[in-house]
């Protein structure tokens, strides 16, 4: 094999290697861009997840506060109902006493 043939073969090999190298560099750049996009999406998803968790916490606080208010209102309702029942009982007792007094008053005449 002559020196020219060896030089020609080496030149072709070098051209082929440069072509492969350029292809690999393009692929590397594409993968880098894709990795950046995925990282950006991951960051956005994490931010959204954080916002949702904060919203869930706020809603849980509101539910707890509402439950406390319901408990307070139920206790107040029971108290008012007891007071009403006592007042109704007192009214019935007073009505019976009035009727008794009316009977005595009619009988006394």
Secondary structure by P-SEA (a helix, b strand, c coil): ccaaaaaaaaaaaaaaaaaaaaaaaaaaaaaaaaaaaaaaaaaaaaaaaaaaaaaaaaaaaaaaaaaaaaaaaaaaaaaaaaaaaaaaaaaaaaaaaaaaaaaaaaaac
